[in-house]
Amino acid sequence: MPELAEQIECYSVVIAIGGIPVRVNTSDAKFRELLEKRYAGFVAAGDRAEDRAEFEFDVELDPPALIDPDIDVSVTCHAGRWFLSRGDFRAEWDPAARRGSIRQSANPYSIDAVLRIVHTLLLAKQGGFLLHSASAVRNGKAFLFAGVSGAGKTTISRLAPPDATLLTDEISYVRKLDGSADASGKAGYAAYGTPFTREWAERGENISAPVAALYLLAQGPENRIDPVTVAGAGRGLLSNMLFFAEDQDMVQRAFQAACDFVQNVPVFRLTFVPDARVWELIG
């Protein structure tokens, strides 16, 4: 009588970012431990946490290979299925089936890229986005600080007063709130903490708060806040949004999300020197 094939163990981690839990399945216990460490504070708890996931991905680990740095991210859609790739991963995702698969080596940064891409697609459909920006909560309100590398996102995060809670110093998660228009008819948005950061950077807190303002950062000889036109705000926002899809419909959705945001949320130019007193202007 032939021997029964050994049953392969399956380990799961539910990573909840922006209020959206995603289940990651792997047959490698060490990889699960690596993910739990990488996403500490964003791993859903509970014996049946995996049952609450909105989407799930099966991860198949390949042996480490030389990564070609010249291979850019590719995100395309065919027959309702998304195909994601870079030099270090290949992934497929079927939103209708709420399932996907990822082939990668045993490192957390490949799946980190996949999660960022998936969340940009989910957010675009909801009028939200990921943004190259620091963000922090103070007095129950979230403030975003956007800018290119070197503009001062990390600096202004480190200058934050003790009563401010860091959401991120690199990539902000912004969701449009359904049915949240105020008396003037303006829509509301919320910013969430994210684990999307550099290896050595401080991870944000897994909390959320309504967005009060977006500041476009510029370093200069003094601390100053200047108004920004809607057109200028839109350009500043779009230049810092993360978006990877080559699908024209999704590109249009992302563009519309940026336009809607700057028409509903105050946007300013914040020029500052590396001094904690800049926070006296914020709020």
ZIGI-V351139 format. One record per backbone hydrogen bond with DSSP energy under -1.0 kcal/mol. CO is the residue of the C=O (numbers start at 0). NH is the residue of the N-H. Records with the same first field share a line. If there is no record, write none. Layout:
# ZIGI-V351139
CO = NH ; NH
This chain:
# ZIGI-V351139
10 = 25
12 = 23
13 = 43
14 = 21
16 = 19
19 = 16
20 = 53 ; 54
21 = 14
22 = 56
23 = 12
24 = 58
25 = 10
27 = 31
28 = 32
29 = 33
30 = 34
31 = 35
32 = 36
33 = 37
34 = 38
36 = 39
38 = 41
41 = 15
45 = 48
47 = 50
48 = 51
49 = 52
54 = 22
55 = 99
56 = 24
57 = 101
59 = 103
67 = 70
73 = 84
74 = 245
75 = 82
77 = 80
80 = 77
81 = 92
82 = 75
83 = 90
84 = 73
88 = 85
89 = 102
90 = 83
91 = 100
92 = 81
93 = 97 ; 98
97 = 55
98 = 93
99 = 57
100 = 91
101 = 59
102 = 89
103 = 61
104 = 106
107 = 111
108 = 112
109 = 113
110 = 114
111 = 115
112 = 116
113 = 117
114 = 118
115 = 119
116 = 120
117 = 121
118 = 122
119 = 123
120 = 124
122 = 125 ; 127
128 = 173
129 = 241
130 = 132 ; 171
131 = 146
133 = 144
134 = 166 ; 167
135 = 142
136 = 164
137 = 140
140 = 137
141 = 211
142 = 135
143 = 214
144 = 133
145 = 216
147 = 150
151 = 155
152 = 156
153 = 157
154 = 158
156 = 159
160 = 163
164 = 136
165 = 204
166 = 193
167 = 134
169 = 132
171 = 130
172 = 191
173 = 128
174 = 189
176 = 179
181 = 184
185 = 181
187 = 176
188 = 210
189 = 174
190 = 208
193 = 203
194 = 196
197 = 200
204 = 206
206 = 192
208 = 190
209 = 141
212 = 143
213 = 267
214 = 145
215 = 269
217 = 271
223 = 270
225 = 268
228 = 232
229 = 233
230 = 234
231 = 235
232 = 236
233 = 237
234 = 238
236 = 239
239 = 131
246 = 250
247 = 251
248 = 252
249 = 253
250 = 254
251 = 255
252 = 256
253 = 257
254 = 258
255 = 259
256 = 260
257 = 261
260 = 263 ; 264
265 = 213
267 = 215
268 = 225
269 = 217
270 = 223
271 = 219
272 = 274
274 = 277
275 = 278
276 = 279
277 = 280
